[in-house]
Amino acid sequence: EFLDYIDGIKRKEQEKEEWERTLQWKKEWRETTYAGMLIALVERTGTAKFFEAIASSLEGGEDRASFYAIKIIYRVGMITSCIMFVFILGFLFKMLFGDEIVIEQEVVLVEEI
């Protein structure tokens, strides 16, 4: 029994060290990656609970109506963002290069008499 107790204590210490290592890696990930910074921003703005509520509504799987509704909204959002990206890209090209591309040629006629 005593050896089981010692093994249990060692196991708990190992689990605690692994947990602390995981927390350190998570902190480093949040500080050094764009995705981590975005998640930290979401938590600071207070919208994390909103996203947690969406995730909990999807726990039922693909059989629930909320899953299909969010999937449709996601697809419409992606299509809209792609269209907006093309318009913004076109606007930037228009700003850089102007409205029309005009090719001007000068013709010089030289006559010898």
C-alpha positions in Angstrom: 0.0 0.0 0.0 2.8 2.4 0.8 4.4 1.8 -2.6 1.1 2.5 -4.3 0.8 5.7 -2.3 4.3 6.8 -3.4 3.5 5.9 -7.1 0.3 7.9 -6.9 2.2 10.9 -5.6 4.8 10.6 -8.3 2.1 10.2 -10.9 0.3 13.3 -9.6 3.6 15.3 -9.7 4.2 14.1 -13.3 0.7 15.1 -14.3 1.2 18.5 -12.7 4.5 19.0 -14.5 2.9 18.1 -17.8 0.1 20.4 -17.2 2.5 23.3 -16.4 4.4 22.5 -19.5 1.2 22.5 -21.6 0.2 25.9 -20.1 3.7 27.3 -20.9 3.4 26.0 -24.5 -0.1 27.5 -24.8 1.1 30.8 -23.5 4.1 30.8 -25.9 1.7 29.9 -28.8 -0.6 32.8 -28.0 2.2 35.2 -27.8 4.1 34.2 -31.0 1.4 33.2 -33.6 -1.3 35.2 -35.3 -3.9 32.5 -34.4 -3.0 32.8 -30.8 -3.1 36.5 -30.8 -6.6 36.4 -32.5 -7.8 34.0 -29.8 -6.5 36.3 -27.1 -8.2 39.2 -28.8 -11.5 37.3 -28.8 -11.2 36.5 -25.1 -10.4 40.1 -24.3 -13.4 41.4 -26.2 -15.7 39.1 -24.4 -17.0 37.3 -27.5 -15.6 33.9 -26.3 -18.8 33.0 -24.6 -20.7 33.6 -27.8 -18.4 31.2 -29.7 -18.7 28.7 -26.9 -22.5 28.8 -27.2 -22.2 28.1 -30.9 -19.9 25.2 -30.3 -22.2 23.7 -27.6 -25.2 24.0 -30.0 -23.2 21.9 -32.5 -22.5 19.1 -30.1 -25.5 17.1 -31.4 -23.7 16.5 -34.7 -24.9 16.8 -38.2 -28.5 15.8 -37.4 -29.4 19.0 -35.7 -31.0 22.0 -37.6 -28.6 24.4 -35.9 -25.6 22.6 -37.6 -27.2 23.1 -41.0 -28.0 26.7 -40.3 -24.5 27.6 -39.3 -23.1 25.6 -42.2 -25.2 27.6 -44.6 -24.3 30.9 -43.0 -20.6 29.9 -43.1 -20.8 29.1 -46.8 -22.7 32.4 -47.6 -20.1 34.3 -45.6 -17.2 32.7 -47.5 -18.8 33.4 -50.9 -19.5 37.0 -49.9 -15.9 37.5 -48.6 -14.5 36.1 -51.8 -16.6 38.5 -53.9 -15.6 41.4 -51.7 -12.0 40.4 -52.0 -12.2 40.5 -55.8 -13.9 44.0 -55.7 -11.3 45.3 -53.3 -8.5 43.9 -55.4 -10.1 45.6 -58.5 -10.4 48.9 -56.7 -6.7 48.8 -55.7 -5.7 48.0 -59.3 -7.9 50.8 -60.5 -6.2 53.2 -58.0 -2.7 52.1 -59.0 -3.1 52.0 -62.8 -6.0 54.3 -63.5 -9.3 53.9 -65.2 -8.2 52.9 -68.7 -5.0 51.7 -70.2 -4.3 53.9 -73.2 -1.6 53.1 -75.7 -0.3 56.2 -77.5 2.0 56.0 -80.5 3.7 58.9 -82.2 4.1 58.6 -85.9 6.8 60.7 -87.3 6.9 61.1 -91.1 10.2 62.1 -92.5 10.2 63.2 -96.2 13.2 63.7 -98.2 13.0 66.2 -101.0 
